[in-house]
Amino acid sequence: ATKCTGCGPGYKSPLDAMKGPREEIVYLPCIYRNTGIQKPDYLATVDVDPKSPTYCQVIHRLPMPNLNDELHHSGWNACSSCFGDSSKKRNRLILPSLISSRIASSQIVEPTDIFWKTGLANPHTTHCLGSGQIMISSIGDPSGNGKGGFILLDGKTFEVVGNWELPGEAAPFGYDFWYQPRHNVMMSTEWGAPKALAYGFSLEHVKEGLYGSKIHVWDWTTHKRLQSLDLGEEGAIPLEIRFLHDPAATEGYVGCALQGTVFRFYRTPKGEWAAEKVIHVPSKKVEGWALPVMPSLITDILISLDDRFLYFSNWLHGDIRQYDITNRRNPRLAGQLFLGGSILNDGPVKVLEDPENQSQPPPRTIKGKRIPGSPQMLQLSLDGKRLYVTTSLYSGWDKQFYPEMIKEGSVMMQIDVNTANGGLKVNENFLVDFGKEPNGPALAHELRYPGGDCTSDIWL
């Protein structure tokens, strides 16, 4: 965080954040659930300072007290939404467990606390609020059914306060959320019912209605659910949702996994919210795979702090894409890079028909290691010039789609970004191999910087 008097954590504006110091370390959860290794998940600290003697190494590991938590995403106790409050410090990382429903911070919140006080389970995304409280979205209820509600934690004691949403207002499914107080709005998305997705992905579950396809619009002040925008089949499984960083903006983007689409959501002149499809990555006809058609599976998206570029990962096809979103309704492909995936030219899958006419990519080797799995979680440096990537999606799905990643562990890579004209290039000198961890190969997931980043910080 910047040093100044009378300032709280983070930065005054997204453009100020772009001038922040270069990242030196990143935190990321490492998962052992579903790998056969009976060790607790842990938070890894990785050195990303090229001048450091421990560059590209895990320099600290903080194990959880229990087994099989499935750490997933993390969030801060305070971010740029508390910038004006000098009593707030960004000094606690909140680690919700997707499957055990524990929440770790400076202490552990036990699942029963969440179940009994909120009727929710399977916590996912954490955002700090300007009020000092911490809010975490849920994807389920204690029985493993879908339930999209929000858990409030006290910002000092980290104990469960209760629900953010009003009684009976929870959405049928939950996943990610982003709020914009200036427009009195919060948006949330839907993954699926925990009991459906926990053990792997099945199209039958989609047909049975156990996965979501809606964006929910909430009144930030009254906590009422105002609208549910059904994105339909094309927008099935809307995961990460990102408002533009400019707090005056009334639009953003959501990545929809199943059909490889990105929708733009926006406020209409009448004051309601609507959504339109602006990007589609077509599925490929294949043989030698689980299904005859392979979707790209957009799993993570993020927007640069200047709101100029949108990035996302196609976890099945294996590429990362950079789009220029200067024209908000017509994103333009500016960069693309394959880093693994399911259609490698030396693998068992043959692409029979590809609407984009791309050749099957060769495997990617960095520092002598062939990359297992496929690009998934993304984090961009504050200045927008470095994109960090990890390969694990969720241990149950990793095991199903990339069994070699369970054996070999996941990796973290870094991509150099051309911010002038667009373009992506692998940094051949950067690789963190989580296959070499002391307790055996681990699955590393979401990335966070100590001083905040473009997926954790919200400006008021």
PyMOL commands that set and color helices and strands:
alter all, ss='L'
color gray80, all
select helices_A, chain A and resi 14-17+80-82+111-118+181-183+194-197+203-207+233-235+395-401+403-408+434-436
alter helices_A, ss='H'
color red, helices_A
select strands_A, chain A and resi 25-31+42-47+58-63+75-76+93-96+103-104+108-109+121-128+134-140+150-153+160-163+177-180+185-188+214-219+225-230+238-243+251-256+261-267+273-280+284-287+293-294+298-303+309-314+319-324+332-338+350-353+365-366+369-370+378-380+386-390+411-417+424-426+432-433+443-444
alter strands_A, ss='S'
color yellow, strands_A
deselect
rebuild
show_as cartoon
